[in-house]
Amino acid sequence: MACQENTIVLRDEEGQEHEFLVVDILEVDDEEYAVLLPVLDGADEALVLKIGTDEEGREVLYAIEDEEEWKRVAQAWDELVDEEDYEEEN
């Protein structure tokens, strides 16, 4: 699991900016996903977005729209967290 020590700023539909800590980058089925945690919102729930590229070759983040894809990514994240918890206990 690659640990990322950086933050990114995302703009919501109303144009407001929100800062997120990049907790991890997951690879599932040859696709990459960013696991993000809000910095200031006080929320403890992570946001997971698919990493892709736009028409101009820039890296962008996309919402996961497919339910089956979401389940695979959520399962991969749960397995990694469980593995880390196990390693910390032993």
MMTF fields as JSON, N, C-alpha, C and O atoms, coordinates in Angstrom:
{
  "mmtfVersion": "1.0.0",
  "mmtfProducer": "UNKNOWN",
  "numBonds": 359,
  "numAtoms": 360,
  "numGroups": 90,
  "numChains": 1,
  "numModels": 1,
  "chainsPerModel": [1],
  "groupsPerChain": [90],
  "chainIdList": ["A"],
  "bondAtomList": [4, 2, 8, 6, 12, 10, 16, 14, 20, 18, 24, 22, 28, 26, 32, 30, 36, 34, 40, 38, 44, 42, 48, 46, 52, 50, 56, 54, 60, 58, 64, 62, 68, 66, 72, 70, 76, 74, 80, 78, 84, 82, 88, 86, 92, 90, 96, 94, 100, 98, 104, 102, 108, 106, 112, 110, 116, 114, 120, 118, 124, 122, 128, 126, 132, 130, 136, 134, 140, 138, 144, 142, 148, 146, 152, 150, 156, 154, 160, 158, 164, 162, 168, 166, 172, 170, 176, 174, 180, 178, 184, 182, 188, 186, 192, 190, 196, 194, 200, 198, 204, 202, 208, 206, 212, 210, 216, 214, 220, 218, 224, 222, 228, 226, 232, 230, 236, 234, 240, 238, 244, 242, 248, 246, 252, 250, 256, 254, 260, 258, 264, 262, 268, 266, 272, 270, 276, 274, 280, 278, 284, 282, 288, 286, 292, 290, 296, 294, 300, 298, 304, 302, 308, 306, 312, 310, 316, 314, 320, 318, 324, 322, 328, 326, 332, 330, 336, 334, 340, 338, 344, 342, 348, 346, 352, 350, 356, 354],
  "bondOrderList": [1, 1, 1, 1, 1, 1, 1, 1, 1, 1, 1, 1, 1, 1, 1, 1, 1, 1, 1, 1, 1, 1, 1, 1, 1, 1, 1, 1, 1, 1, 1, 1, 1, 1, 1, 1, 1, 1, 1, 1, 1, 1, 1, 1, 1, 1, 1, 1, 1, 1, 1, 1, 1, 1, 1, 1, 1, 1, 1, 1, 1, 1, 1, 1, 1, 1, 1, 1, 1, 1, 1, 1, 1, 1, 1, 1, 1, 1, 1, 1, 1, 1, 1, 1, 1, 1, 1, 1, 1],
  "groupList": [{"groupName": "MET", "atomNameList": ["N", "CA", "C", "O"], "elementList": ["N", "C", "C", "O"], "formalChargeList": [0, 0, 0, 0], "bondAtomList": [1, 0, 2, 1, 3, 2], "bondOrderList": [1, 1, 2], "singleLetterCode": "M", "chemCompType": "L-PEPTIDE LINKING"}, {"groupName": "ALA", "atomNameList": ["N", "CA", "C", "O"], "elementList": ["N", "C", "C", "O"], "formalChargeList": [0, 0, 0, 0], "bondAtomList": [1, 0, 2, 1, 3, 2], "bondOrderList": [1, 1, 2], "singleLetterCode": "A", "chemCompType": "L-PEPTIDE LINKING"}, {"groupName": "CYS", "atomNameList": ["N", "CA", "C", "O"], "elementList": ["N", "C", "C", "O"], "formalChargeList": [0, 0, 0, 0], "bondAtomList": [1, 0, 2, 1, 3, 2], "bondOrderList": [1, 1, 2], "singleLetterCode": "C", "chemCompType": "L-PEPTIDE LINKING"}, {"groupName": "GLN", "atomNameList": ["N", "CA", "C", "O"], "elementList": ["N", "C", "C", "O"], "formalChargeList": [0, 0, 0, 0], "bondAtomList": [1, 0, 2, 1, 3, 2], "bondOrderList": [1, 1, 2], "singleLetterCode": "Q", "chemCompType": "L-PEPTIDE LINKING"}, {"groupName": "GLU", "atomNameList": ["N", "CA", "C", "O"], "elementList": ["N", "C", "C", "O"], "formalChargeList": [0, 0, 0, 0], "bondAtomList": [1, 0, 2, 1, 3, 2], "bondOrderList": [1, 1, 2], "singleLetterCode": "E", "chemCompType": "L-PEPTIDE LINKING"}, {"groupName": "ASN", "atomNameList": ["N", "CA", "C", "O"], "elementList": ["N", "C", "C", "O"], "formalChargeList": [0, 0, 0, 0], "bondAtomList": [1, 0, 2, 1, 3, 2], "bondOrderList": [1, 1, 2], "singleLetterCode": "N", "chemCompType": "L-PEPTIDE LINKING"}, {"groupName": "THR", "atomNameList": ["N", "CA", "C", "O"], "elementList": ["N", "C", "C", "O"], "formalChargeList": [0, 0, 0, 0], "bondAtomList": [1, 0, 2, 1, 3, 2], "bondOrderList": [1, 1, 2], "singleLetterCode": "T", "chemCompType": "L-PEPTIDE LINKING"}, {"groupName": "ILE", "atomNameList": ["N", "CA", "C", "O"], "elementList": ["N", "C", "C", "O"], "formalChargeList": [0, 0, 0, 0], "bondAtomList": [1, 0, 2, 1, 3, 2], "bondOrderList": [1, 1, 2], "singleLetterCode": "I", "chemCompType": "L-PEPTIDE LINKING"}, {"groupName": "VAL", "atomNameList": ["N", "CA", "C", "O"], "elementList": ["N", "C", "C", "O"], "formalChargeList": [0, 0, 0, 0], "bondAtomList": [1, 0, 2, 1, 3, 2], "bondOrderList": [1, 1, 2], "singleLetterCode": "V", "chemCompType": "L-PEPTIDE LINKING"}, {"groupName": "LEU", "atomNameList": ["N", "CA", "C", "O"], "elementList": ["N", "C", "C", "O"], "formalChargeList": [0, 0, 0, 0], "bondAtomList": [1, 0, 2, 1, 3, 2], "bondOrderList": [1, 1, 2], "singleLetterCode": "L", "chemCompType": "L-PEPTIDE LINKING"}, {"groupName": "ARG", "atomNameList": ["N", "CA", "C", "O"], "elementList": ["N", "C", "C", "O"], "formalChargeList": [0, 0, 0, 0], "bondAtomList": [1, 0, 2, 1, 3, 2], "bondOrderList": [1, 1, 2], "singleLetterCode": "R", "chemCompType": "L-PEPTIDE LINKING"}, {"groupName": "ASP", "atomNameList": ["N", "CA", "C", "O"], "elementList": ["N", "C", "C", "O"], "formalChargeList": [0, 0, 0, 0], "bondAtomList": [1, 0, 2, 1, 3, 2], "bondOrderList": [1, 1, 2], "singleLetterCode": "D", "chemCompType": "L-PEPTIDE LINKING"}, {"groupName": "GLY", "atomNameList": ["N", "CA", "C", "O"], "elementList": ["N", "C", "C", "O"], "formalChargeList": [0, 0, 0, 0], "bondAtomList": [1, 0, 2, 1, 3, 2], "bondOrderList": [1, 1, 2], "singleLetterCode": "G", "chemCompType": "PEPTIDE LINKING"}, {"groupName": "HIS", "atomNameList": ["N", "CA", "C", "O"], "elementList": ["N", "C", "C", "O"], "formalChargeList": [0, 0, 0, 0], "bondAtomList": [1, 0, 2, 1, 3, 2], "bondOrderList": [1, 1, 2], "singleLetterCode": "H", "chemCompType": "L-PEPTIDE LINKING"}, {"groupName": "PHE", "atomNameList": ["N", "CA", "C", "O"], "elementList": ["N", "C", "C", "O"], "formalChargeList": [0, 0, 0, 0], "bondAtomList": [1, 0, 2, 1, 3, 2], "bondOrderList": [1, 1, 2], "singleLetterCode": "F", "chemCompType": "L-PEPTIDE LINKING"}, {"groupName": "TYR", "atomNameList": ["N", "CA", "C", "O"], "elementList": ["N", "C", "C", "O"], "formalChargeList": [0, 0, 0, 0], "bondAtomList": [1, 0, 2, 1, 3, 2], "bondOrderList": [1, 1, 2], "singleLetterCode": "Y", "chemCompType": "L-PEPTIDE LINKING"}, {"groupName": "PRO", "atomNameList": ["N", "CA", "C", "O"], "elementList": ["N", "C", "C", "O"], "formalChargeList": [0, 0, 0, 0], "bondAtomList": [1, 0, 2, 1, 3, 2], "bondOrderList": [1, 1, 2], "singleLetterCode": "P", "chemCompType": "L-PEPTIDE LINKING"}, {"groupName": "LYS", "atomNameList": ["N", "CA", "C", "O"], "elementList": ["N", "C", "C", "O"], "formalChargeList": [0, 0, 0, 0], "bondAtomList": [1, 0, 2, 1, 3, 2], "bondOrderList": [1, 1, 2], "singleLetterCode": "K", "chemCompType": "L-PEPTIDE LINKING"}, {"groupName": "TRP", "atomNameList": ["N", "CA", "C", "O"], "elementList": ["N", "C", "C", "O"], "formalChargeList": [0, 0, 0, 0], "bondAtomList": [1, 0, 2, 1, 3, 2], "bondOrderList": [1, 1, 2], "singleLetterCode": "W", "chemCompType": "L-PEPTIDE LINKING"}],
  "groupTypeList": [0, 1, 2, 3, 4, 5, 6, 7, 8, 9, 10, 11, 4, 4, 12, 3, 4, 13, 4, 14, 9, 8, 8, 11, 7, 9, 4, 8, 11, 11, 4, 4, 15, 1, 8, 9, 9, 16, 8, 9, 11, 12, 1, 11, 4, 1, 9, 8, 9, 17, 7, 12, 6, 11, 4, 4, 12, 10, 4, 8, 9, 15, 1, 7, 4, 11, 4, 4, 4, 18, 17, 10, 8, 1, 3, 1, 18, 11, 4, 9, 8, 11, 4, 4, 11, 15, 4, 4, 4, 5],
  "groupIdList": [1, 2, 3, 4, 5, 6, 7, 8, 9, 10, 11, 12, 13, 14, 15, 16, 17, 18, 19, 20, 21, 22, 23, 24, 25, 26, 27, 28, 29, 30, 31, 32, 33, 34, 35, 36, 37, 38, 39, 40, 41, 42, 43, 44, 45, 46, 47, 48, 49, 50, 51, 52, 53, 54, 55, 56, 57, 58, 59, 60, 61, 62, 63, 64, 65, 66, 67, 68, 69, 70, 71, 72, 73, 74, 75, 76, 77, 78, 79, 80, 81, 82, 83, 84, 85, 86, 87, 88, 89, 90],
  "secStructList": [7, 3, 3, 7, 7, 7, 3, 3, 3, 3, 3, 7, 6, 6, 1, 7, 3, 3, 3, 3, 3, 3, 3, 3, 3, 3, 3, 3, 6, 6, 3, 3, 3, 3, 3, 3, 3, 3, 1, 1, 1, 7, 7, 7, 7, 7, 3, 3, 3, 3, 3, 3, 3, 7, 6, 6, 1, 7, 3, 3, 3, 3, 7, 7, 7, 7, 2, 2, 2, 2, 2, 2, 2, 2, 2, 2, 2, 2, 2, 2, 2, 2, 2, 2, 2, 2, 2, 2, 2, 7],
  "xCoordList": [0.857, 0.0, 0.9, 1.74, 0.72, 1.536, 0.95, -0.204, 1.723, 1.274, 1.619, 2.776, 0.64, 0.833, 0.753, -0.197, 1.743, 1.789, 1.475, 2.239, 0.361, 0.046, -1.453, -2.257, -1.788, -3.189, -3.525, -2.656, -4.81, -5.302, -6.541, -7.184, -6.866, -8.058, -9.001, -8.621, -10.243, -11.276, -12.377, -12.67, -12.975, -14.066, -15.382, -15.497, -16.382, -17.668, -18.556, -18.128, -19.777, -20.696, -21.075, -21.47, -20.959, -21.272, -20.043, -20.126, -18.905, -17.686, -16.862, -15.839, -17.289, -16.532, -15.379, -15.516, -14.242, -13.066, -13.007, -13.364, -12.546, -12.406, -11.049, -10.664, -10.323, -9.002, -9.108, -9.831, -8.376, -8.38, -6.957, -6.053, -6.777, -5.524, -5.596, -6.575, -4.574, -4.505, -4.0, -2.815, -4.904, -4.58, -3.845, -2.893, -4.288, -3.686, -4.1, -5.063, -3.348, -3.685, -3.817, -2.872, -4.993, -5.251, -5.195, -5.573, -4.727, -4.83, -5.754, -5.501, -6.827, -7.804, -8.126, -8.533, -7.946, -8.245, -7.578, -8.215, -6.296, -5.492, -5.975, -5.621, -6.766, -7.207, -6.714, -6.531, -6.497, -6.066, -7.18, -7.981, -7.209, -8.219, -7.547, -6.657, -7.975, -7.45, -8.394, -9.603, -7.835, -8.599, -8.295, -7.148, -9.331, -9.177, -9.941, -11.025, -9.363, -10.009, -10.098, -9.085, -11.297, -11.438, -10.544, -10.457, -9.877, -8.956, -9.711, -9.475, -10.605, -11.242, -12.677, -13.193, -13.319, -14.743, -15.025, -16.176, -13.985, -14.189, -14.803, -15.115, -14.981, -15.555, -14.492, -13.312, -14.915, -13.97, -14.244, -13.696, -15.077, -15.402, -14.603, -14.581, -13.952, -13.105, -13.939, -15.039, -13.383, -13.946, -13.011, -11.793, -13.574, -12.759, -13.137, -14.304, -12.137, -12.354, -11.417, -10.288, -11.892, -11.101, -10.14, -10.519, -8.897, -7.889, -7.864, -7.743, -7.978, -7.936, -7.257, -6.655, -7.349, -6.792, -7.869, -8.745, -7.789, -8.743, -8.218, -7.18, -8.935, -8.58, -7.203, -6.558, -6.763, -5.478, -4.343, -3.224, -4.633, -3.607, -3.346, -2.404, -4.164, -3.99, -4.674, -5.714, -4.067, -4.65, -5.87, -5.813, -6.983, -8.22, -8.828, -8.487, -9.726, -10.434, -11.895, -12.529, -12.42, -13.803, -14.559, -13.985, -15.839, -16.698, -16.866, -16.902, -16.967, -17.201, -18.706, -19.443, -19.16, -20.593, -21.137, -22.319, -20.28, -20.71, -20.714, -19.701, -21.842, -21.984, -21.039, -20.472, -20.863, -19.972, -18.512, -17.755, -18.132, -16.784, -16.585, -15.542, -17.579, -17.499, -17.314, -16.513, -18.046, -17.932, -16.529, -15.983, -15.931, -14.573, -13.558, -12.671, -13.69, -12.757, -12.939, -11.958, -14.181, -14.444, -13.904, -13.352, -14.055, -13.542, -12.013, -11.43, -11.363, -9.894, -9.421, -8.445, -10.102, -9.735, -9.909, -9.03, -11.043, -11.289, -10.205, -9.741, -9.803, -8.774, -7.439, -6.73, -7.095, -5.842, -5.866, -4.869, -6.977, -7.098, -7.011, -6.33, -7.701, -7.644, -6.222, -5.772, -5.513, -4.133, -3.227, -2.378, -3.403, -2.606, -2.908, -1.997, -4.204, -4.575, -3.936, -3.456, -3.931, -3.334, -1.829, -1.291, -1.156, 0.29, 0.632, 1.648, -0.204, 0.048, -0.128, 0.572, -1.06, -1.317, -0.212, 0.034, 0.446, 1.478, 2.82, 3.809],
  "yCoordList": [-1.173, 0.0, 1.231, 1.399, 2.066, 3.274, 4.384, 4.772, 4.885, 5.961, 7.306, 7.561, 8.139, 9.45, 10.512, 10.532, 11.384, 12.437, 13.786, 14.736, 13.885, 15.165, 15.434, 14.56, 16.65, 17.037, 17.555, 17.997, 17.488, 18.055, 18.88, 18.681, 19.789, 20.619, 20.282, 20.318, 19.952, 19.651, 20.691, 21.193, 21.007, 21.97, 21.211, 20.338, 21.548, 20.883, 21.545, 22.481, 21.062, 21.554, 23.016, 23.681, 23.532, 24.932, 25.829, 27.04, 25.235, 26.007, 26.188, 26.872, 25.586, 25.701, 24.705, 23.573, 25.148, 24.296, 23.547, 24.08, 22.291, 21.433, 20.752, 20.232, 20.755, 20.142, 18.707, 18.431, 17.798, 16.391, 15.892, 16.282, 15.022, 14.304, 13.06, 12.315, 12.831, 11.61, 10.506, 10.45, 9.64, 8.58, 7.445, 6.886, 7.107, 5.99, 6.021, 6.685, 5.29, 5.047, 3.538, 2.798, 3.084, 1.656, 1.295, 2.094, 0.099, -0.419, -1.63, -2.6, -1.558, -2.634, -2.859, -1.932, -4.087, -4.436, -3.482, -3.005, -3.209, -2.343, -0.892, -0.167, -0.471, 0.921, 1.442, 0.672, 2.767, 3.37, 4.204, 4.817, 4.211, 4.931, 5.677, 5.144, 6.905, 7.713, 7.622, 7.804, 7.341, 7.327, 8.653, 8.93, 9.47, 10.836, 11.011, 10.456, 11.786, 12.098, 13.613, 14.3, 14.151, 15.606, 16.131, 15.527, 17.263, 17.844, 18.655, 18.48, 19.532, 20.458, 20.118, 20.644, 19.276, 19.017, 18.232, 18.133, 17.671, 16.893, 15.528, 14.791, 15.181, 13.893, 12.811, 13.054, 11.622, 10.518, 9.473, 8.372, 9.807, 8.898, 9.288, 10.451, 8.299, 8.547, 8.657, 8.114, 9.369, 9.516, 8.77, 8.937, 7.944, 7.192, 7.62, 7.557, 8.059, 8.51, 7.776, 7.444, 7.529, 6.854, 7.859, 8.992, 7.435, 8.279, 7.964, 6.805, 8.996, 8.822, 10.006, 10.834, 10.092, 11.227, 11.825, 11.12, 13.137, 13.805, 13.81, 13.216, 14.477, 14.514, 15.129, 14.834, 15.973, 16.653, 15.928, 16.435, 14.749, 13.958, 14.324, 13.811, 15.204, 15.59, 14.57, 14.008, 14.346, 13.436, 14.084, 15.23, 13.333, 13.83, 12.745, 11.569, 13.149, 12.228, 12.156, 13.175, 10.937, 10.706, 9.978, 9.159, 10.277, 9.517, 8.109, 7.927, 7.129, 5.753, 5.589, 5.628, 5.408, 5.356, 3.931, 3.708, 2.969, 1.581, 0.887, 0.882, 0.309, -0.295, -1.482, -1.649, -2.303, -3.45, -3.004, -3.59, -1.956, -1.417, -0.885, -1.114, -0.179, 0.36, -0.757, -0.624, -1.848, -2.974, -3.572, -3.896, -3.724, -4.273, -3.36, -3.839, -2.057, -1.109, -1.083, -1.082, -1.061, -1.058, -2.329, -2.273, -3.463, -4.717, -4.685, -5.129, -4.163, -4.063, -3.168, -3.491, -2.052, -1.135, -1.821, -1.738, -2.499, -3.203, -4.246, -4.383, -4.979, -5.995, -5.365, -5.904, -4.234, -3.564, -3.036, -3.14, -2.481, -1.969, -3.127, -3.02, -4.242, -5.404, -5.947, -6.339, -5.969, -6.45, -5.554, -6.051, -4.238, -3.307, -3.477, -3.471, -3.632, -3.836, -5.105, -5.122, -6.161, -7.425, -7.259, -7.741, -6.57, -6.364, -5.523, -5.766, -4.539, -3.702, -4.491, -4.24, -5.442, -6.235, -7.254, -7.643, -7.681, -8.741, -8.164, -8.891],
  "zCoordList": [0.0, 0.0, 0.0, 0.884, -0.975, -1.099, -0.243, -0.427, 0.669, 1.549, 0.914, 0.578, 0.756, 0.147, 1.246, 2.029, 1.3, 2.311, 1.688, 1.857, 0.969, 0.355, 0.41, 0.735, 0.087, 0.06, -1.329, -2.081, -1.645, -2.892, -2.578, -1.548, -3.454, -3.305, -4.444, -5.614, -4.087, -5.074, -4.97, -3.885, -6.086, -6.137, -6.297, -7.157, -5.462, -5.557, -6.614, -7.291, -6.752, -7.777, -7.584, -8.542, -6.352, -6.076, -6.225, -6.016, -6.585, -6.77, -5.511, -5.537, -4.404, -3.154, -3.153, -3.616, -2.623, -2.57, -1.243, -0.193, -1.316, -0.147, -0.222, -1.27, 0.898, 0.941, 1.456, 2.413, 0.805, 1.171, 1.334, 0.595, 2.316, 2.485, 1.607, 1.667, 0.796, -0.008, 0.917, 1.246, 1.328, 2.278, 1.582, 2.128, 0.374, -0.333, -1.8, -2.185, -2.596, -3.995, -4.133, -3.861, -4.557, -4.732, -6.202, -7.058, -6.494, -7.851, -7.813, -7.098, -8.595, -8.667, -10.135, -10.835, -10.603, -11.995, -12.983, -13.923, -12.766, -13.643, -13.712, -14.642, -12.752, -12.634, -11.291, -10.348, -11.205, -9.949, -9.342, -10.047, -7.995, -7.237, -6.094, -5.432, -5.868, -4.773, -3.584, -3.724, -2.415, -1.168, -0.483, -0.13, -0.297, 0.208, 1.515, 1.695, 2.416, 3.688, 3.824, 3.687, 4.092, 4.235, 5.351, 6.42, 5.1, 6.083, 7.132, 8.327, 6.712, 7.648, 8.019, 9.005, 7.275, 7.5, 8.769, 9.194, 9.381, 10.591, 10.315, 11.251, 9.047, 8.697, 8.824, 8.57, 9.216, 9.306, 8.231, 8.28, 7.276, 6.188, 4.949, 4.547, 4.356, 3.188, 1.92, 1.821, 0.966, -0.377, -1.314, -1.243, -2.196, -3.139, -4.547, -4.933, -5.318, -6.684, -7.629, -7.268, -8.834, -9.86, -10.493, -10.788, -10.697, -11.329, -12.812, -13.21, -13.622, -15.069, -15.716, -15.032, -17.02, -17.749, -18.639, -19.141, -18.825, -19.704, -21.14, -21.429, -22.027, -23.441, -23.689, -24.695, -22.778, -22.927, -22.192, -22.125, -21.645, -20.987, -19.539, -18.934, -18.971, -17.561, -16.661, -17.006, -15.499, -14.529, -13.885, -13.439, -13.84, -13.241, -12.361, -12.483, -11.478, -10.591, -11.004, -11.278, -11.046, -11.447, -10.343, -9.626, -10.21, -9.307, -9.875, -11.092, -9.008, -9.429, -9.587, -8.602, -10.804, -11.093, -11.135, -10.87, -11.466, -11.611, -10.247, -9.547, -9.877, -8.549, -8.361, -7.281, -9.386, -9.281, -9.117, -8.343, -9.862, -9.73, -8.311, -7.699, -7.796, -6.44, -5.418, -4.492, -5.578, -4.642, -4.668, -3.614, -5.858, -5.968, -5.271, -4.564, -5.472, -4.865, -3.347, -2.604, -2.888, -1.441, -0.791, 0.308, -1.451, -0.919, -0.849, 0.14, -1.889, -1.896, -0.751, -0.074, -0.533, 0.556, 1.912, 2.771, 2.103, 3.367, 3.636, 4.768, 2.6, 2.763, 3.16, 4.01, 2.555, 2.903, 4.331, 5.046, 4.744, 6.119, 7.107, 8.127, 6.811, 7.69, 7.786, 8.863, 6.649, 6.621, 7.465, 8.205, 7.357, 8.167, 9.646, 10.473, 9.986, 11.387, 11.937, 13.071, 11.137, 11.56, 11.795, 12.792, 10.863, 10.983, 12.215, 12.866, 12.536, 13.712, 15.001, 15.982, 15.008, 16.197, 16.447, 17.589, 15.387, 15.531, 15.474, 15.576]
}
